[in-house]
C-alpha cells in the first residue's frame, strides 16, 4: 500500500508538470494563433476546432478503452501531444496554418483521451476506498498548475518567444509519459466488472448486464442502462461547463474595468485565491466519511454554491470581498470536481470508460457552446448580467437534480428496494474520486 501511495504521488507530480505546461501553452498558443491567422475570428475558429476535436474524442474514448489499456492511451496521447508541440517549436517563426490546425486537433483530442483514461484508472491504481483522496490530490495539482502556468506565460514568452513556451509544454508531456513508462501503474481491472465494488453500487452505477465496447462506438447504448440520477449528474456537469465558460470569457473584461492599469495582476490574484479554495476542498473532503459525502445531493449543492460564488465575484466587490468570493468559488469548484468524479468512478470498471467519455462529450459541448454564446452576449450586455444568466442556468439545473434526489432519500432510509430494470435503484453506495478539468472554474 505504501509503495502504491508513493508511486501514485509521483504520477500526480508528473501530471502537475503536464498540467502546468498545458496552462502556460493555453495563453501562448492563443497569442501565437492570432499572429498566424491575423484575426480574432481565426483565434475563435481555432479554439472551436480544439473543442470540437475533444468532443469527438469523448465519443470515441469509451470504445477505445475496451481495446487498449488505459496506461497505453495515456502514454501515446502524451507522446502525440509532445510531438505536436515539438513540431511547433521547430516551425514557430513561420508555421503554416494547416500545420497549426493539425497541432490543435491533436491537442484537443489528446487531452480528452488522457483525461478519460486517467479518471477511469484512478480506482484501479489506488483502490475504491482511496479514490476520493486521490481525486483530491489530482484537483490540487491541477489548480496549482493552473495558477503557475498562467502567471509564468508572459515571462516565458518575453524571455524565449513562443518557441520557449511550446518547448516547455513538449517537455511537460514527455515527463508525464516517462513517469507512466517507468512506474508502470496498474490501470485496468482484469477481473470481474463488479470487483471491489459493492453489488448495489454496481447496479446503481451502471447496467445489470455489461455492454460490450469492443465493436464500434457504443457510448450511447451503454448510457441506456445507467441510473438516471447519474445521467442527471452528467447533464448538470455539461450545463455547469456552459456556465463556467461565461466567467472565463468575462473575467478579462471585468479585469480591464476594475483595474485598467494592471488587469493581469487582477486576474492572477483572482485565480490564486480560487486555487487556494480548491486545495481547502480537498483538505475537507478527505476527512469526510460515508456515502452522503459523494452522492448526487452533495454534487448539486456544490454546483449551486459554485455558481453563486462566481456571480458574486462580478458584482464589483471590494478587494478583500472579491478574494473571499474567489476562494468560495474555488472551494465549491474543487468540491464538485471531487464528488462528481468519485461518484462516476464507483461504476464497474468496464462501464467507467463509457461514463467518462459521455461526461467529456457533455463538458466539451457545454463549454464550446457557452464560449460562443457568452462572447456574443458580452457585446451588448455587462459582464455581471452575462455571468448571472449563465450561472443561473446551472443553479436551476442543480435545483432540479436536488428535487429528483429528495424523493429517494426517504425510501433509502427505510431500506433497500429491488432494482427496477437496472435503472433508478434504491439506496446508493458509492465512493470517492477526482480528475482533471480543462479551464479553471470549468
C-alpha positions in Angstrom: 0.0 0.0 0.0 2.8 2.4 0.9 4.5 1.6 -2.4 1.3 2.2 -4.3 0.8 5.5 -2.5 4.3 6.7 -3.3 4.0 5.7 -6.9 0.7 7.5 -7.3 2.1 10.7 -5.7 4.9 10.6 -8.3 2.3 10.2 -11.0 0.4 13.1 -9.6 3.6 15.2 -9.7 4.2 14.3 -13.3 0.6 15.2 -14.1 1.1 18.5 -12.4 4.1 19.2 -14.6 2.0 18.3 -17.7 -0.9 20.5 -16.5 1.5 23.4 -15.9 2.7 23.2 -19.5 -0.9 23.0 -20.7 -2.0 26.2 -19.0 1.2 28.0 -20.0 0.6 26.9 -23.5 -3.1 27.9 -23.4 -2.1 31.6 -23.4 1.0 31.2 -25.7 -0.9 29.2 -28.3 -3.8 31.7 -28.3 -1.4 34.6 -28.9 0.6 32.6 -31.5 -2.7 31.7 -33.3 -3.5 35.4 -33.6 -0.2 36.0 -35.2 -0.6 33.2 -37.7 -4.2 33.9 -38.6 -4.1 37.7 -38.2 -7.6 38.0 -36.8 -9.7 37.4 -33.7 -12.0 35.2 -35.8 -9.1 32.9 -36.6 -8.4 32.6 -32.8 -12.0 31.8 -32.2 -12.2 29.2 -35.0 -9.0 27.5 -33.8 -10.4 27.3 -30.2 -13.7 25.9 -31.6 -11.7 23.3 -33.6 -9.8 22.3 -30.5 -13.0 21.9 -28.5 -14.7 20.0 -31.4 -11.9 17.5 -31.6 -12.2 17.0 -27.9 -15.9 16.4 -28.3 -15.3 13.7 -30.9 -12.6 12.1 -28.7 -15.2 11.9 -25.9 -17.5 9.9 -28.1 -14.7 7.5 -29.0 -13.0 7.3 -25.6 -15.3 4.6 -24.2 -14.8 2.3 -27.2 -11.0 2.9 -27.2 -10.8 1.8 -23.5 -12.2 -1.5 -24.5 -9.5 -2.2 -27.0 -6.2 -1.0 -25.3 -5.1 -0.4 -21.7 -5.6 3.0 -20.1 -1.9 3.3 -19.5 -1.3 2.8 -23.2 -3.8 5.5 -24.0 -2.2 8.0 -21.6 1.3 7.3 -22.8 0.6 7.6 -26.5 -1.6 10.7 -26.1 1.3 12.4 -24.1 3.7 11.4 -26.9 1.4 12.6 -29.6 0.8 16.0 -27.9 4.6 16.3 -27.1 5.4 15.6 -30.8 2.8 18.2 -31.9 4.4 20.9 -29.7 7.9 19.9 -30.8 6.8 20.5 -34.4 5.6 24.0 -33.5 8.9 24.7 -31.7 10.8 23.9 -34.9 8.5 25.8 -37.2 7.4 28.7 -34.8 8.9 31.5 -36.9 6.8 30.6 -39.9 4.3 27.9 -39.0 1.8 27.3 -41.9 -1.9 27.5 -40.9 -2.5 23.8 -41.9 0.2 22.6 -39.5 -1.2 24.7 -36.7 -4.6 23.2 -37.3 -3.2 19.7 -37.1 -1.4 20.5 -33.8 -4.6 22.0 -32.4 -6.6 18.9 -33.3 -4.0 16.6 -31.7 -4.0 18.7 -28.5 -7.8 18.8 -28.2 -8.3 15.1 -28.8 -5.2 14.0 -26.8 -6.3 16.0 -23.7 -9.8 14.3 -23.7 -8.4 10.8 -24.3 -5.9 11.3 -21.5 -8.4 12.8 -19.1 -11.0 10.0 -19.6 -8.3 7.3 -19.2 -6.9 8.9 -16.0 -10.2 9.4 -14.4 -11.3 5.8 -15.2 -8.0 4.4 -13.9 -7.8 6.0 -10.5 -9.9 3.3 -8.7 -7.7 0.6 -10.1 -4.5 2.4 -9.2 -5.3 3.3 -5.6 -8.4 1.2 -4.8 -12.0 2.2 -4.4 -11.7 3.2 -0.8 -8.9 5.7 -1.5 -10.2 7.2 -4.7 -11.6 10.4 -3.2 -8.3 11.2 -1.6 -6.5 10.5 -4.9 -9.0 12.7 -6.8 -8.3 15.5 -4.3 -4.6 15.3 -5.0 -5.2 15.5 -8.7 -7.5 18.5 -8.3 -5.0 20.2 -6.1 -2.2 19.6 -8.5 -4.2 20.9 -11.4 -5.2 24.0 -9.5 -1.7 24.9 -8.5 -0.5 24.2 -12.1 -3.2 26.5 -13.4 -2.1 29.5 -11.4 1.6 28.9 -12.1 1.0 28.3 -15.8 -1.0 31.5 -16.3 1.5 33.5 -14.1 4.6 32.3 -16.0 3.2 32.5 -19.5 4.1 36.2 -20.1 7.7 35.9 -18.7 8.3 32.7 -20.7 7.1 34.3 -23.9 9.1 37.5 -23.3 12.3 35.7 -22.5 12.3 33.0 -25.2 9.4 33.7 -27.5 6.7 31.3 -28.5 9.2 28.5 -29.1 10.3 28.6 -25.5 6.7 28.2 -24.3 6.0 25.4 -26.7 9.2 23.7 -25.7 8.2 23.8 -22.0 4.9 22.2 -22.9 6.5 19.5 -25.0 8.9 18.6 -22.2 6.0 18.5 -19.7 4.2 15.9 -21.9 7.3 13.8 -22.1 7.7 14.0 -18.3 4.2 12.6 -17.9 4.8 9.8 -20.4 8.1 8.9 -18.8 6.5 8.5 -15.4 3.9 6.2 -16.8 6.5 4.2 -18.6 8.9 3.8 -15.7 6.3 3.3 -12.9 4.0 1.0 -14.9 0.9 1.6 -12.8 -1.9 -0.9 -13.0 -4.7 0.9 -14.7 -7.1 -1.8 -15.8 -9.0 -4.3 -13.8 -8.6 -7.8 -15.3 -11.2 -9.3 -13.1 -15.0 -9.1 -12.8 -16.7 -5.8 -13.7 -18.1 -5.5 -10.2 -14.9 -6.4 -8.5 -14.0 -4.2 -5.5 -17.4 -2.5 -5.8 -20.5 -3.5 -3.6 -23.2 -5.2 -5.6 -25.7 -2.4 -5.0 -23.1 0.1 -6.2 -22.6 -1.7 -9.4 -26.2 -1.8 -10.1 -26.8 1.9 -9.3 -23.8 3.0 -11.2 -24.4 1.0 -14.4 -26.1 -1.7 -16.3 -27.2 -5.1 -15.0 -25.6 -6.8 -18.0 -22.4 -5.2 -19.4 -22.5 -3.7 -22.8 -19.5 -4.6 -25.0 -17.3 -1.9 -26.1 -15.1 -3.9 -28.4 -17.0 -3.2 -31.6 -17.8 0.3 -32.8 -18.9 3.3 -30.8 -21.4 2.1 -28.2 -21.3 5.0 -25.9 -24.9 5.9 -26.2 -26.1 2.3 -26.0 -24.1 2.0 -22.8 -25.8 5.0 -21.3 -29.2 3.4 -21.8 -28.6 1.2 -18.6 -27.1 3.9 -16.5 -29.0 5.1 -13.4 -31.0 8.2 -14.3 -29.5 10.2 -11.4 -26.0 9.5 -12.8 -27.1 10.7 -16.2 -28.6 13.7 -14.5 -25.2 14.5 -12.9 -23.6 14.3 -16.3 -26.1 16.6 -17.8 -25.7 19.1 -15.0 -21.9 18.8 -15.5 -22.4 19.9 -19.1 -24.6 22.8 -18.0 -22.0 23.8 -15.4 -19.4 23.8 -18.2 -21.6 26.1 -20.2 -22.0 28.4 -17.2 -18.3 28.3 -16.4 -17.4 29.5 -19.9 -19.1 32.8 -19.1 -16.8 33.7 -16.2 -13.8 32.6 -18.2 -14.8 34.9 -21.1 -16.0 37.7 -18.9 -13.1 37.8 -16.4 -10.7 39.7 -18.7 -13.5 42.2 -19.4 -14.1 42.7 -15.6 -10.3 43.0 -15.0 -10.0 45.8 -17.6 -12.9 47.6 -15.9 -11.9 47.1 -12.3 -8.1 47.5 -12.7 -7.3 49.1 -16.1 -3.7 49.8 -15.1 -3.0 46.2 -14.0 -5.6 43.7 -15.4 -3.1 40.8 -15.4 -2.5 41.3 -11.6 -6.2 41.3 -11.0 -6.7 38.0 -12.9 -3.7 36.4 -11.2 -5.0 37.4 -7.7 -8.4 36.0 -8.6 -7.1 32.6 -9.8 -4.6 32.3 -7.0 -7.5 32.8 -4.5 -9.5 30.3 -6.5 -6.7 27.7 -6.3 -6.5 28.2 -2.5 -10.2 27.3 -2.3 -9.8 24.1 -4.3 -7.0 23.0 -2.0 -9.2 23.6 1.0 -11.9 21.5 -0.6 -9.5 18.6 -0.8 -8.4 19.0 2.8 -12.1 19.0 4.0 -13.4 16.2 1.8 -10.6 13.7 2.6 -11.8 13.8 6.2 -15.4 13.1 5.3 -16.8 9.5 5.5 -20.0 7.9 4.4 -22.0 7.7 1.2 -23.6 11.2 1.7 -20.2 12.8 1.0 -20.2 11.5 -2.6 -23.9 11.4 -3.6 -25.8 13.4 -6.2 -27.2 15.8 -3.5 -23.6 16.8 -2.5 -22.8 17.5 -6.1 -25.9 19.6 -6.7 -25.4 21.7 -3.6 -21.8 22.2 -4.6 -22.8 23.3 -8.0 -25.2 25.9 -6.5 -22.6 27.3 -4.2 -20.0 27.5 -7.0 -22.3 29.4 -9.4 -23.5 31.8 -6.7 -19.9 32.5 -5.7 -18.8 33.2 -9.3 -21.8 35.5 -9.7 -20.8 37.4 -6.5 -17.3 37.8 -7.8 -18.6 40.0 -10.7 -20.7 42.4 -8.5 -17.9 45.0 -8.1 -16.9 43.9 -4.6 -14.0 45.5 -2.7 -10.7 43.6 -3.0 -11.0 41.6 0.2 -14.5 40.5 -0.5 -13.5 39.6 -4.1 -10.8 37.4 -2.8 -13.3 35.8 -0.4 -15.7 35.1 -3.3 -12.9 33.6 -5.4 -11.9 31.3 -2.5 -15.5 30.3 -2.1 -15.8 29.6 -5.8 -12.6 27.6 -5.8 -13.8 25.6 -2.7 -17.1 24.7 -4.4 -15.4 24.0 -7.7 -12.9 21.6 -6.0 -15.8 20.1 -4.0 -17.9 19.3 -7.1 -15.0 18.0 -9.1 -14.0 15.5 -6.4 -17.6 14.5 -5.6 -18.6 14.2 -9.3 -15.5 12.2 -10.4 -15.7 10.0 -7.3 -19.3 9.2 -8.0 -18.7 8.2 -11.6 -15.7 6.1 -10.5 -18.0 4.0 -8.3 -19.3 2.3 -11.5 -18.0 -1.0 -12.6 -14.6 -1.0 -14.4 -15.8 -1.6 -17.9 -18.6 0.9 -17.7 -16.4 3.6 -16.2 -14.8 4.5 -19.5 -18.1 5.0 -21.2 -19.4 7.2 -18.4 -16.3 9.4 -18.5 -16.4 9.5 -22.3 -20.0 10.7 -22.1 -19.0 13.2 -19.4 -16.2 14.6 -21.6 -18.6 15.0 -24.5 -21.1 16.9 -22.3 -18.4 19.1 -20.8 -16.8 19.9 -24.2 -20.1 20.6 -25.8 -21.3 22.9 -22.9 -18.0 24.8 -22.8 -17.9 25.3 -26.6 -21.5 26.5 -26.8 -21.0 28.7 -23.8 -17.9 30.3 -25.1 -19.6 31.4 -28.3 -22.8 32.5 -26.6 -21.1 34.4 -23.8 -18.7 36.1 -26.2 -21.7 37.3 -28.3 -23.7 38.3 -25.2 -20.8 40.5 -23.9 -21.0 42.6 -27.0 -24.3 44.1 -25.7 -24.6 43.2 -22.0 -22.4 43.9 -19.0 -20.3 41.1 -17.6 -22.3 40.7 -14.3 -25.5 40.2 -16.3 -23.9 37.6 -18.6 -22.3 35.7 -15.8 -25.5 35.9 -13.8 -27.7 34.5 -16.6 -25.3 31.6 -17.4 -24.7 30.6 -13.9 -28.4 31.0 -13.2 -29.0 28.1 -15.6 -26.6 26.0 -13.6 -28.4 26.8 -10.4 -31.7 25.8 -11.9 -30.3 22.5 -13.1 -28.9 21.8 -9.7 -32.2 22.5 -8.1 -33.9 20.1 -10.5 -31.4 17.4 -9.5 -31.9 18.2 -5.8 -35.7 17.7 -6.2 -35.0 14.5 -8.1 -32.9 13.2 -5.2 -35.3 14.4 -2.5 -37.9 11.8 -3.3 -35.4 9.0 -3.0 -33.9 9.7 0.4 -36.9 8.6 2.3 -37.1 5.1 0.7 -33.4 4.7 1.0 -33.6 5.3 4.8 -36.4 2.7 5.2 -34.5 0.0 3.4 -33.2 -1.0 0.0 -35.5 -1.6 -2.9 -35.0 -4.1 -5.6 -33.5 -2.7 -8.8 -36.0 -1.6 -11.4 -34.8 -2.8 -14.8 -31.3 -1.7 -13.9 -32.3 1.9 -13.7 -33.1 4.2 -10.7 -32.4 1.7 -8.0 -33.0 2.4 -4.3 -30.2 3.1 -1.9 -27.0 4.4 -3.3 -23.5 3.2 -2.5 -20.5 5.0 -3.8 -17.1 6.2 -3.1 -14.5 9.0 -3.8 -12.9 10.3 -6.9 -11.4 13.2 -8.9 -10.0 14.1 -12.1 -8.7 17.0 -14.2 -10.8 19.6 -15.9 -9.9 21.9 -18.7 -10.2 25.6 -17.7 -10.2 26.9 -14.1 -13.7 27.0 -12.7 -15.0 24.8 -15.5 
